[in-house]
Amino acid sequence: MNSKPIYINGLGSISIQQPLSFEGIQQPLSYQTPHVRCVEPNYKDFFDAVQARRLSKIIKRAIVTAKQAVDDSGISMPDAIVTGTGLGCVEDTEKFLDAMIRNEEKFLQPTFFIQSTHNTISSQIAIHMNCKGYNNTYIHRGVSFENALLDAYLLFQRGTIRTALVTGNDEMTPNYFILLGRIGYWKQAIQNTRTCITQEQSKGSFAGEGSVSIMFSDTPSSKSYACLNRMSLLYKPVKPMQQIIREFVADCGLNIDDIDVCMTGMNADTENDAVYNSVLQDLFSPNEIGTYKHICGEYYTSLSYGMLLSAYCIQQGIVPAHCILGGVEKSGVKHILLYNHFRNRDHSLMLLSTC
Amino acid sequence: MALDVYITGMGIVSGIGIGVDQTLVSLREQKSGIQPLKHLQTIHDLPCAEVDLSEDQMRELLNIPADEVVTRTALMAMLATREALQQARLTMDGTYRVAFIHGTTVGGMEKSEVYYFDFLQNDLHNEFIEAHDCGACTEKIADYFGGFSFVSTPSTACSSAANACILGANLLEAGIVDIAVVGGSECITKFHLNGFKSLMILDSQPCRPFDETRAGLNLGEGAAFIVMESKAHAAKRGVAPLCRLSGYGNACDAYHQTASSPEGQGAFLAMNAALEMSNLQPADVSYINAHGTGTPNNDESEGQAIVRVFGNNPPHVSSTKSLTGHTTSAAGGVEAVISILALQHKFVPANCNFTTQMQSLPFTPVINVLHDIPVQHVLSNSFGFGGNNTSLIFSNVQ
């Protein structure tokens, strides 16, 4: 498929790092617990008292990062809003579910149900912006964000839209943390999240959460951080991933040597990281392999943070040393290949380049 | 540029039948699936259109062992997908790049709502923790058949399956896949039955879409999938297309999380976008398969939007939710199949239970099935919570 590049012209994030800032990429906060919640901004700056009380955390985060990305881009209204979320509005889903079970289906209030569906995030962003354009939501495990991005990407390719706000949103409530802990998602304890990928390889990762909004446009601007040249999603690929990566890079008109950093979803879980190591060992050296989950934690749409980080790094020309597996800062960065997998079943490849 | 997307197979299970043939008979004979609840365990006595098969019966039909972890939503989807693949004469042997796109919202909630406290307190039902995840549900269905190279899960509440059709069409156009199997599946859960009840939009009587006396919707459940490919690809495989997808529109009402704007702005924009992409005039449309839930708000808003697009004398309009109930995330798929049947068999399905004209609307829905009439283009509406509005247009290929 011939593909037209699209440009990243605005970024916004709330994460387990300083909110609405790139500080976490330069100097990430470190944690000593496997369940880390977001550092919230002061929502009084964004919502009146009634809204701040009514809206759930994930919705508030999404609306605020969406506003930040849109403002950052200088474009007042996106043509499309597409959201990826692995679990959607967990907090309100749990509240309604808990009340329904405890009260044996009686005396239920609709508020939590109304805000429980996954698409509440995208539609609440639209309501707050009064954006009547294309609106969609994708919920597909660890590749939810790239599913949403692909949807927008295809609309760009056919010329249906010229701008799109693509967001990744997930929240990790105490209860969902327990549930996923039962099936091996998390480490029992962690010494230092910042260094866990190299120092604490074992079963499980550490949980983060976050909201990332990215404004894409079909044209570059003075605001452009990077461009997305090409993307590909694969389910249970038949060909070896190594070969697929070589072909993907060639389709971008590049050689493997042109890729400055391959940014991976390594998360200190032995099984997860072994997939990256095995696929990438003959393609890239440890000083060309990047990580971001030590900054944002593991959650289904953490790749959105990886993309924000990569776009910022391309604009700066530098990937900091703590984001490089080999521990050496990478400068003169022009091309970052984002490679993500979920359970070695779902894989995604995206090439970000300088504009 | 016109869409080059042709439908070569379809499959369906819903309250009005298991499979396309039973569904066609029910539509032609106006046999409603709305009945007292039988399979769902709940304290509420509300009419719903359940798929009349237990999970054990579905497992048997699909040769799935009793101890395999699989939810009702996935089982229904497997039945519908199997039928669609058979009609399209598609064997999942890796010859083609095939996408499976499954619109859903409740995922594995029917088990989570039973085992939730166990999930929190013990390890008795850990196998259902991951099954809660909608993406896991999609992959479970895809893996039953094998051979899919792309899977995805759009979720926009009651327009999920319609949005699956859009992604499928765009993937085909971009040349990323050769074939896309798209649709949706959703079983009734206590969670959304109680949710809709708390919103006071469930009718305790059979629903009456576009009727002055309408008082809410009846939930339904089901799954429906269609197989899409380009004209040339269908010809190469030697499969005759049933019809084509000639256009789609997606817009956001951006008005309220659960209510539609009085003038139906999102619906208006979605229908117009679909007409524009199809290169059709409003008068070219033979039949509108309305979203028509039967709630006071939806039918008023959608009705006004239809008048704004089509004028005071719109084409035939009916809501088949009066037969199937509202199959929520599956509705876009269920109603795509119904729209295609109308094209193929030249009839317009009825809007059942209609007695009283809505005072605010100039048009009356189709009260009895219209047999043997030309049906050239069908517009199907699916609107979700949050104002996620999608319109699809299916057209004859003759």
HADDOCK unambig.tbl for C-alpha pairs under 7 A between the chains (distance, minus, plus):
assign (segid A and resid 1 and name CA) (segid B and resid 174 and name CA) 6.31 0.50 0.50
assign (segid A and resid 1 and name CA) (segid B and resid 175 and name CA) 6.02 0.50 0.50
assign (segid A and resid 1 and name CA) (segid B and resid 176 and name CA) 6.94 0.50 0.50
assign (segid A and resid 97 and name CA) (segid B and resid 113 and name CA) 6.77 0.50 0.50
assign (segid A and resid 97 and name CA) (segid B and resid 191 and name CA) 6.74 0.50 0.50
assign (segid A and resid 105 and name CA) (segid B and resid 194 and name CA) 6.74 0.50 0.50
assign (segid A and resid 108 and name CA) (segid B and resid 198 and name CA) 5.87 0.50 0.50
assign (segid A and resid 109 and name CA) (segid B and resid 198 and name CA) 5.78 0.50 0.50
assign (segid A and resid 110 and name CA) (segid B and resid 195 and name CA) 6.20 0.50 0.50
assign (segid A and resid 110 and name CA) (segid B and resid 198 and name CA) 4.99 0.50 0.50
assign (segid A and resid 110 and name CA) (segid B and resid 199 and name CA) 5.51 0.50 0.50
assign (segid A and resid 113 and name CA) (segid B and resid 195 and name CA) 5.46 0.50 0.50
assign (segid A and resid 114 and name CA) (segid B and resid 257 and name CA) 6.88 0.50 0.50
assign (segid A and resid 114 and name CA) (segid B and resid 258 and name CA) 6.70 0.50 0.50
assign (segid A and resid 117 and name CA) (segid B and resid 157 and name CA) 6.81 0.50 0.50
assign (segid A and resid 118 and name CA) (segid B and resid 155 and name CA) 6.73 0.50 0.50
assign (segid A and resid 119 and name CA) (segid B and resid 155 and name CA) 6.44 0.50 0.50
assign (segid A and resid 119 and name CA) (segid B and resid 156 and name CA) 5.12 0.50 0.50
assign (segid A and resid 119 and name CA) (segid B and resid 157 and name CA) 6.82 0.50 0.50
assign (segid A and resid 120 and name CA) (segid B and resid 386 and name CA) 6.15 0.50 0.50
assign (segid A and resid 123 and name CA) (segid B and resid 254 and name CA) 6.62 0.50 0.50
assign (segid A and resid 123 and name CA) (segid B and resid 386 and name CA) 4.95 0.50 0.50
assign (segid A and resid 123 and name CA) (segid B and resid 387 and name CA) 6.89 0.50 0.50
assign (segid A and resid 126 and name CA) (segid B and resid 254 and name CA) 5.46 0.50 0.50
assign (segid A and resid 127 and name CA) (segid B and resid 254 and name CA) 4.26 0.50 0.50
assign (segid A and resid 127 and name CA) (segid B and resid 255 and name CA) 5.89 0.50 0.50
assign (segid A and resid 127 and name CA) (segid B and resid 256 and name CA) 6.97 0.50 0.50
assign (segid A and resid 130 and name CA) (segid B and resid 254 and name CA) 5.72 0.50 0.50
assign (segid A and resid 131 and name CA) (segid B and resid 254 and name CA) 6.32 0.50 0.50
assign (segid A and resid 132 and name CA) (segid B and resid 251 and name CA) 5.78 0.50 0.50
assign (segid A and resid 132 and name CA) (segid B and resid 252 and name CA) 4.50 0.50 0.50
assign (segid A and resid 132 and name CA) (segid B and resid 253 and name CA) 5.77 0.50 0.50
assign (segid A and resid 132 and name CA) (segid B and resid 254 and name CA) 5.80 0.50 0.50
assign (segid A and resid 132 and name CA) (segid B and resid 266 and name CA) 6.81 0.50 0.50
assign (segid A and resid 133 and name CA) (segid B and resid 251 and name CA) 5.00 0.50 0.50
assign (segid A and resid 133 and name CA) (segid B and resid 252 and name CA) 5.74 0.50 0.50
assign (segid A and resid 134 and name CA) (segid B and resid 250 and name CA) 5.24 0.50 0.50
assign (segid A and resid 134 and name CA) (segid B and resid 251 and name CA) 4.62 0.50 0.50
assign (segid A and resid 134 and name CA) (segid B and resid 252 and name CA) 6.26 0.50 0.50
assign (segid A and resid 135 and name CA) (segid B and resid 250 and name CA) 6.88 0.50 0.50
assign (segid A and resid 135 and name CA) (segid B and resid 251 and name CA) 6.17 0.50 0.50
assign (segid A and resid 135 and name CA) (segid B and resid 252 and name CA) 5.88 0.50 0.50
assign (segid A and resid 135 and name CA) (segid B and resid 388 and name CA) 6.47 0.50 0.50
assign (segid A and resid 136 and name CA) (segid B and resid 156 and name CA) 6.47 0.50 0.50
assign (segid A and resid 137 and name CA) (segid B and resid 154 and name CA) 5.73 0.50 0.50
assign (segid A and resid 137 and name CA) (segid B and resid 155 and name CA) 5.43 0.50 0.50
assign (segid A and resid 137 and name CA) (segid B and resid 156 and name CA) 5.95 0.50 0.50
assign (segid A and resid 138 and name CA) (segid B and resid 153 and name CA) 5.66 0.50 0.50
assign (segid A and resid 138 and name CA) (segid B and resid 154 and name CA) 4.37 0.50 0.50
assign (segid A and resid 138 and name CA) (segid B and resid 155 and name CA) 5.63 0.50 0.50
assign (segid A and resid 139 and name CA) (segid B and resid 134 and name CA) 6.66 0.50 0.50
assign (segid A and resid 139 and name CA) (segid B and resid 135 and name CA) 6.13 0.50 0.50
assign (segid A and resid 139 and name CA) (segid B and resid 153 and name CA) 5.50 0.50 0.50
assign (segid A and resid 139 and name CA) (segid B and resid 154 and name CA) 6.18 0.50 0.50
assign (segid A and resid 139 and name CA) (segid B and resid 155 and name CA) 6.43 0.50 0.50
assign (segid A and resid 140 and name CA) (segid B and resid 134 and name CA) 6.76 0.50 0.50
assign (segid A and resid 140 and name CA) (segid B and resid 135 and name CA) 4.14 0.50 0.50
assign (segid A and resid 140 and name CA) (segid B and resid 152 and name CA) 6.28 0.50 0.50
assign (segid A and resid 140 and name CA) (segid B and resid 153 and name CA) 5.53 0.50 0.50
assign (segid A and resid 141 and name CA) (segid B and resid 135 and name CA) 5.32 0.50 0.50
assign (segid A and resid 141 and name CA) (segid B and resid 136 and name CA) 6.99 0.50 0.50
assign (segid A and resid 147 and name CA) (segid B and resid 152 and name CA) 6.85 0.50 0.50
assign (segid A and resid 151 and name CA) (segid B and resid 167 and name CA) 6.61 0.50 0.50
assign (segid A and resid 154 and name CA) (segid B and resid 170 and name CA) 6.25 0.50 0.50
assign (segid A and resid 175 and name CA) (segid B and resid 120 and name CA) 6.85 0.50 0.50
assign (segid A and resid 178 and name CA) (segid B and resid 120 and name CA) 6.56 0.50 0.50
assign (segid A and resid 179 and name CA) (segid B and resid 119 and name CA) 5.88 0.50 0.50
assign (segid A and resid 179 and name CA) (segid B and resid 120 and name CA) 6.14 0.50 0.50
assign (segid A and resid 179 and name CA) (segid B and resid 129 and name CA) 6.79 0.50 0.50
assign (segid A and resid 183 and name CA) (segid B and resid 126 and name CA) 6.81 0.50 0.50
assign (segid A and resid 234 and name CA) (segid B and resid 149 and name CA) 6.08 0.50 0.50
assign (segid A and resid 234 and name CA) (segid B and resid 150 and name CA) 5.60 0.50 0.50
assign (segid A and resid 235 and name CA) (segid B and resid 149 and name CA) 4.97 0.50 0.50
assign (segid A and resid 235 and name CA) (segid B and resid 150 and name CA) 4.98 0.50 0.50
assign (segid A and resid 235 and name CA) (segid B and resid 151 and name CA) 6.40 0.50 0.50
assign (segid A and resid 236 and name CA) (segid B and resid 149 and name CA) 6.60 0.50 0.50
assign (segid A and resid 237 and name CA) (segid B and resid 149 and name CA) 6.68 0.50 0.50
